[in-house]
């Protein structure tokens, strides 16, 4: 346990993180909040959302699990808004350690993890609440208010189930009962996924896309890639390194790769995507790829970065329209769709509101 002097000495060191620990006028009526989130855009979104409430004082925001524990120990905040997927130490272990070093701090998880077992394990740490990132725009402030009152809050996607330890009455309307004993994982296998990934660089993007497309082809399913020439050229040798015969899959029509700029040219009218052109193009691609798989109930993995290119151009409303049209494709076809945004050129111009709008169109959010 750190002494008061040690805690005071620790604060300047912690301020060298992604954003310095803030000082402010401490009022007895205010609640002191620590935000722990490794994605800068989403961290900014949380901070700006909490900033709407004058009674909430953000005393720090950090991106690393171990740093979160040290900061909580030093500052003893009233509330900690905590992600699960963190560098150095995952959020569930962070919560367990914080319960030992800052017992009075209430914990609200805000995470992309949507499986029943993850929510249960998070609440079993003694946390007071759990909100999905995709629902944070609607639920974050209500969750914060409830947790600070000492109440339990679990997102509306969950209702009516007894968690282990009786911590909350919630249930999982969208998840089969067998998921309660499934291993913790990101992006659980569910029908017709529409996911989004935000990547810090091309390497991380290609790593994830290689796994996403490679898993589909290895299982006998089909894949469609709509990406830049550079990404497509780099993806093929990566897939071949996994032992996949991409030339054969290409000849069969089970692997289709097209240029993202060509795709946008085909679907855009007056700067906005035309629904008729969009659905015609993608339905044809999906049907062609699925038929080539020659197996019952073949699924198609689709990776696309047209939305990235539109955001890079500053066409944000067109990007949101494409995301919504893609969501409709995911509802009506046997597909798993991954939309990719590379942070470098895009996120510098993407504000937290746009980031949240994009997240809300997807079933799962990855920040890598």
C-alpha positions as CSV (number, residue, x, y, z in Angstrom):
1,X,0.0,0.0,0.0
2,X,1.4,3.4,-1.0
3,X,1.7,6.1,1.6
4,X,0.1,9.5,1.0
5,X,3.6,10.9,0.2
6,X,4.3,8.1,-2.3
7,X,0.9,8.7,-4.0
8,X,1.6,12.4,-4.4
9,X,5.0,11.5,-5.9
10,X,3.4,9.1,-8.3
11,X,0.9,11.6,-9.9
12,X,3.5,13.5,-12.0
13,X,4.9,10.2,-13.3
14,X,1.4,9.0,-14.3
15,X,0.7,12.3,-16.1
16,X,3.2,11.3,-18.8
17,X,0.5,8.9,-20.2
18,X,-1.6,9.5,-23.3
19,X,-3.3,12.4,-21.5
20,X,-2.1,14.0,-18.3
21,X,-3.9,13.6,-15.0
22,X,-6.1,16.6,-14.7
23,X,-6.3,18.9,-11.7
24,X,-9.4,20.8,-11.0
25,X,-11.4,22.5,-8.2
26,X,-12.5,19.7,-5.9
27,X,-16.0,20.3,-4.8
28,X,-17.7,18.1,-2.3
29,X,-20.7,17.7,-4.7
30,X,-18.6,16.5,-7.6
31,X,-17.8,12.9,-8.4
32,X,-14.2,12.2,-9.4
33,X,-13.9,9.9,-12.5
34,X,-11.0,7.9,-13.9
35,X,-11.3,6.8,-17.6
36,X,-9.4,3.7,-18.7
37,X,-9.5,3.1,-22.4
38,X,-6.7,2.2,-24.9
39,X,-8.4,3.6,-28.0
40,X,-7.8,7.3,-28.2
41,X,-11.0,8.1,-30.2
42,X,-13.2,6.2,-27.9
43,X,-11.4,7.6,-24.8
44,X,-12.1,11.1,-26.2
45,X,-15.8,10.1,-26.8
46,X,-16.2,8.9,-23.2
47,X,-14.5,12.1,-21.8
48,X,-16.6,14.4,-23.9
49,X,-19.8,12.6,-23.0
50,X,-19.0,12.7,-19.3
51,X,-18.0,16.4,-19.7
52,X,-21.7,17.2,-20.4
53,X,-22.4,16.6,-16.7
54,X,-20.8,19.5,-14.6
55,X,-21.0,17.3,-11.5
56,X,-18.5,14.8,-13.0
57,X,-14.8,15.7,-12.7
58,X,-12.5,13.6,-14.9
59,X,-9.3,13.4,-12.8
60,X,-7.4,11.2,-15.2
61,X,-7.6,9.1,-18.3
62,X,-5.1,6.3,-19.1
63,X,-4.7,3.6,-21.7
64,X,-2.7,0.9,-19.9
65,X,-3.9,-1.8,-17.5
66,X,-1.1,-1.6,-15.0
67,X,-1.1,2.2,-15.2
68,X,-4.8,2.1,-14.4
69,X,-4.2,0.2,-11.1
70,X,-1.4,2.6,-10.1
71,X,-3.5,5.7,-11.0
72,X,-6.6,4.3,-9.1
73,X,-4.4,3.7,-6.0
74,X,-2.9,7.2,-6.2
75,X,-6.2,9.1,-6.9
76,X,-8.9,7.0,-5.3
77,X,-11.6,8.2,-7.7
78,X,-15.3,7.8,-7.0
79,X,-15.9,6.0,-10.3
80,X,-13.7,4.2,-12.8
81,X,-14.9,3.7,-16.4
82,X,-13.0,0.6,-17.5
83,X,-12.4,-1.2,-20.8
84,X,-11.6,-4.9,-20.9
85,X,-9.1,-5.2,-23.8
86,X,-6.1,-3.2,-22.4
87,X,-2.3,-3.4,-22.9
88,X,-0.3,-5.1,-20.2
89,X,-3.2,-6.2,-18.1
90,X,-6.8,-7.0,-19.1
91,X,-9.6,-4.9,-17.6
92,X,-11.1,-7.8,-15.5
93,X,-7.7,-8.3,-13.7
94,X,-7.4,-4.5,-13.4
95,X,-10.8,-4.5,-11.6
96,X,-9.8,-7.2,-9.2
97,X,-6.6,-5.4,-8.3
98,X,-8.4,-2.0,-7.9
99,X,-10.8,-3.6,-5.5
100,X,-7.8,-4.2,-3.2
101,X,-6.1,-0.9,-3.5
102,X,-9.1,1.5,-3.8
103,X,-12.0,-0.3,-2.2
104,X,-14.5,2.7,-2.4
105,X,-14.0,3.2,-6.1
106,X,-17.1,2.1,-8.1
107,X,-16.3,0.4,-11.4
108,X,-18.4,0.6,-14.7
109,X,-17.2,-1.6,-17.5
110,X,-17.6,-0.1,-21.0
111,X,-16.5,-2.8,-23.4
112,X,-17.0,-4.4,-26.9
113,X,-17.2,-7.8,-25.3
114,X,-20.7,-9.1,-25.7
115,X,-20.6,-12.7,-24.6
116,X,-22.5,-13.8,-21.5
117,X,-19.4,-15.2,-19.7
118,X,-17.5,-12.0,-20.1
119,X,-20.3,-9.9,-18.6
120,X,-20.7,-12.4,-15.7
121,X,-16.9,-12.4,-15.0
122,X,-16.7,-8.7,-15.1
123,X,-19.6,-8.2,-12.6
124,X,-18.1,-10.9,-10.4
125,X,-15.1,-8.6,-9.7
126,X,-17.4,-6.4,-7.7
127,X,-18.1,-4.0,-10.6
128,X,-21.3,-2.1,-10.5
129,X,-22.2,-1.9,-14.2
130,X,-21.6,-3.1,-17.7
131,X,-22.3,-1.3,-21.0
132,X,-21.5,-2.3,-24.6
133,X,-19.5,0.2,-26.5
134,X,-22.0,0.1,-29.3
135,X,-24.7,1.2,-26.9
136,X,-22.6,3.8,-25.0
137,X,-24.1,6.7,-26.8
138,X,-27.5,5.9,-25.4
139,X,-26.6,4.3,-22.1
140,X,-23.3,5.7,-20.7
141,X,-24.7,8.7,-18.8
142,X,-27.6,6.7,-17.3
143,X,-25.1,4.0,-16.3
144,X,-22.8,6.5,-14.6
145,X,-25.7,8.0,-12.7
146,X,-27.0,4.6,-11.5
147,X,-23.5,3.4,-10.5
148,X,-22.7,6.5,-8.5
149,X,-26.0,6.1,-6.7
150,X,-24.8,2.6,-5.7
151,X,-27.2,0.8,-8.1
152,X,-26.4,-2.0,-10.5
153,X,-26.6,-1.1,-14.2
154,X,-26.4,-3.6,-17.1
155,X,-27.1,-2.6,-20.6
156,X,-30.6,-3.1,-22.0
157,X,-29.3,-5.8,-24.4
158,X,-29.2,-8.0,-21.3
159,X,-32.2,-8.6,-19.0
160,X,-33.6,-11.2,-16.7
161,X,-30.7,-13.6,-15.8
162,X,-29.1,-14.5,-12.5
163,X,-25.3,-14.0,-12.8
164,X,-23.0,-16.1,-10.7
165,X,-22.8,-14.6,-7.2
166,X,-26.2,-12.9,-7.5
167,X,-24.5,-9.6,-8.5
168,X,-27.3,-8.6,-10.9
169,X,-30.5,-9.7,-12.5
170,X,-29.7,-9.8,-16.2
171,X,-30.1,-12.0,-19.2
172,X,-28.9,-12.4,-22.7
173,X,-31.7,-12.3,-25.1
174,X,-29.4,-12.3,-28.1
175,X,-27.2,-15.2,-26.9
176,X,-27.9,-19.0,-26.6
177,X,-27.7,-20.5,-23.1
178,X,-24.6,-22.5,-24.0
179,X,-22.6,-19.3,-24.3
180,X,-22.6,-19.0,-20.6
181,X,-19.8,-21.6,-20.4
182,X,-18.0,-20.6,-23.6
183,X,-14.4,-19.5,-23.4
184,X,-13.8,-15.7,-23.3
185,X,-13.3,-14.5,-26.8
186,X,-13.5,-11.4,-29.0
187,X,-16.1,-11.4,-31.8
188,X,-18.0,-14.5,-30.8
189,X,-19.3,-16.5,-33.8
190,X,-22.9,-15.3,-34.4
191,X,-24.9,-15.3,-37.6
192,X,-24.5,-12.4,-40.0
193,X,-21.9,-10.3,-38.2
194,X,-21.2,-6.7,-39.1
195,X,-18.0,-5.7,-37.4
196,X,-15.7,-2.7,-37.5
197,X,-12.0,-2.5,-36.8
198,X,-10.0,0.6,-36.0
199,X,-6.3,-0.1,-36.5
200,X,-3.3,2.0,-35.4
201,X,-1.3,1.0,-38.5
202,X,-1.3,-1.2,-41.7
203,X,0.4,-4.0,-39.9
204,X,-2.3,-4.5,-37.4
205,X,-5.0,-4.1,-40.0
206,X,-3.4,-6.8,-42.2
207,X,-2.9,-9.1,-39.3
208,X,-6.6,-9.0,-38.5
209,X,-7.8,-9.3,-42.1
210,X,-5.5,-12.2,-42.7
211,X,-7.0,-14.1,-39.8
212,X,-10.5,-13.1,-40.8
213,X,-10.2,-14.1,-44.5
214,X,-7.9,-17.0,-43.8
215,X,-10.3,-18.6,-41.3
216,X,-13.1,-18.5,-43.8
217,X,-11.2,-20.0,-46.7
218,X,-9.6,-22.7,-44.5
219,X,-13.1,-23.8,-43.4
220,X,-14.3,-24.1,-47.0
221,X,-16.3,-20.9,-47.0
222,X,-15.8,-18.0,-49.4
223,X,-14.3,-14.5,-49.1
224,X,-14.6,-11.1,-50.8
225,X,-12.0,-8.4,-50.3
226,X,-12.7,-4.8,-51.2
227,X,-9.5,-3.0,-50.5
228,X,-6.7,-0.8,-51.8
229,X,-4.2,-2.4,-54.2
230,X,-1.5,-2.2,-51.5
231,X,-3.5,-4.1,-49.0
232,X,-4.7,-6.7,-51.5
233,X,-1.1,-7.2,-52.7
234,X,0.1,-7.7,-49.1
235,X,-2.8,-9.9,-48.1
236,X,-2.2,-12.6,-50.7
237,X,1.3,-13.8,-49.6
238,X,0.1,-13.7,-46.0
239,X,-2.8,-16.0,-46.8
240,X,-0.4,-18.3,-48.8
241,X,1.9,-18.4,-45.8
242,X,-1.0,-20.1,-44.0
243,X,-1.0,-22.9,-46.5
244,X,-4.0,-21.6,-48.5
245,X,-4.0,-22.0,-52.3
246,X,-5.2,-18.6,-53.2
247,X,-4.7,-19.1,-56.9
248,X,-7.1,-22.1,-56.9
249,X,-9.6,-20.2,-54.7
250,X,-9.5,-17.3,-57.1
251,X,-10.1,-19.5,-60.1
252,X,-13.0,-21.2,-58.4
253,X,-14.5,-17.8,-57.6
254,X,-14.4,-18.6,-53.9
255,X,-11.9,-15.8,-53.3
256,X,-12.8,-12.4,-55.0
257,X,-10.6,-9.4,-54.6
258,X,-11.6,-6.0,-56.1
259,X,-10.2,-2.5,-55.8
260,X,-12.0,-0.2,-53.3
261,X,-11.8,2.8,-55.6
262,X,-13.4,0.9,-58.4
263,X,-16.2,-0.3,-56.1
264,X,-16.9,3.3,-55.0
265,X,-17.0,4.5,-58.6
266,X,-19.6,1.8,-59.3
267,X,-22.0,2.6,-56.5
268,X,-21.8,6.4,-56.1
269,X,-24.1,9.0,-57.6
270,X,-23.7,12.7,-56.9
271,X,-21.3,12.0,-54.1
272,X,-23.5,9.5,-52.2
273,X,-23.9,5.7,-52.5
274,X,-26.9,4.7,-54.5
275,X,-28.8,1.9,-52.7
276,X,-29.8,0.1,-55.9
277,X,-26.3,0.0,-57.3
278,X,-24.9,-0.9,-53.8
279,X,-27.2,-3.9,-53.3
280,X,-26.9,-5.1,-56.8
281,X,-23.1,-5.1,-56.7
282,X,-22.7,-6.7,-53.3
283,X,-25.5,-9.2,-53.6
284,X,-24.0,-10.4,-56.9
285,X,-20.5,-10.7,-55.3
286,X,-21.9,-12.6,-52.3
287,X,-24.0,-15.0,-54.3
288,X,-21.1,-15.7,-56.8
289,X,-18.7,-16.4,-53.9
290,X,-21.1,-18.6,-52.0
291,X,-22.0,-20.7,-55.0
292,X,-18.3,-21.3,-55.7
293,X,-17.9,-22.7,-52.2
294,X,-20.0,-25.7,-53.2
295,X,-21.1,-26.5,-49.7
296,X,-24.4,-26.3,-47.9
297,X,-25.0,-23.1,-46.1
298,X,-21.7,-21.6,-47.2
299,X,-20.9,-18.3,-45.6
300,X,-19.0,-15.4,-47.1
301,X,-16.4,-13.3,-45.2
302,X,-16.4,-9.8,-46.6
303,X,-13.7,-7.3,-45.8
304,X,-14.1,-3.7,-47.0
305,X,-12.4,-0.4,-46.6
306,X,-14.6,1.8,-48.7
307,X,-15.8,3.6,-45.6
308,X,-12.2,4.3,-44.7
309,X,-11.5,5.8,-48.1
310,X,-14.7,8.0,-47.9
311,X,-13.6,9.3,-44.4
312,X,-10.2,10.0,-45.7
313,X,-11.7,12.1,-48.4
314,X,-13.9,13.9,-45.9
315,X,-17.1,12.3,-47.1
316,X,-18.3,11.4,-43.7
317,X,-22.1,11.3,-44.4
318,X,-21.4,9.1,-47.4
319,X,-19.4,6.8,-45.2
320,X,-22.3,6.5,-42.7
321,X,-24.7,5.8,-45.5
322,X,-22.4,3.0,-46.7
323,X,-22.2,1.5,-43.2
324,X,-26.0,1.5,-43.0
325,X,-26.4,-0.1,-46.4
326,X,-23.8,-2.7,-45.4
327,X,-25.8,-3.4,-42.2
328,X,-28.8,-4.3,-44.4
329,X,-26.6,-6.6,-46.5
330,X,-25.6,-8.4,-43.2
331,X,-29.2,-8.8,-42.2
332,X,-30.2,-10.5,-45.5
333,X,-27.2,-12.7,-46.4
334,X,-25.2,-15.4,-44.8
335,X,-22.1,-13.2,-44.3
336,X,-19.6,-12.0,-41.8
337,X,-18.6,-8.5,-42.7
338,X,-15.5,-6.6,-41.3
339,X,-15.2,-2.9,-42.1
340,X,-11.7,-1.5,-41.7
341,X,-10.4,1.9,-40.7
342,X,-6.7,2.6,-40.5
343,X,-6.2,5.2,-37.8
344,X,-3.3,7.2,-39.3
345,X,-4.8,9.2,-42.1
346,X,-8.4,9.0,-41.0
347,X,-8.7,9.3,-37.3
348,X,-6.8,12.6,-37.1
349,X,-9.9,14.2,-38.7
350,X,-12.6,12.0,-37.0
351,X,-14.3,13.5,-34.0
352,X,-15.8,11.4,-31.2
353,X,-19.3,11.9,-32.5
354,X,-18.5,10.4,-35.9
355,X,-16.6,7.6,-34.2
356,X,-19.7,6.8,-32.1
357,X,-22.0,6.9,-35.1
358,X,-19.8,4.4,-36.9
359,X,-19.6,2.1,-33.9
360,X,-23.4,2.1,-33.5
361,X,-23.8,0.6,-37.0
362,X,-21.9,-2.5,-36.0
363,X,-22.3,-5.6,-33.8
364,X,-18.7,-5.7,-32.6
365,X,-16.0,-3.0,-32.4
366,X,-12.2,-3.8,-32.5
367,X,-9.6,-1.2,-31.6
368,X,-6.1,-2.5,-32.3
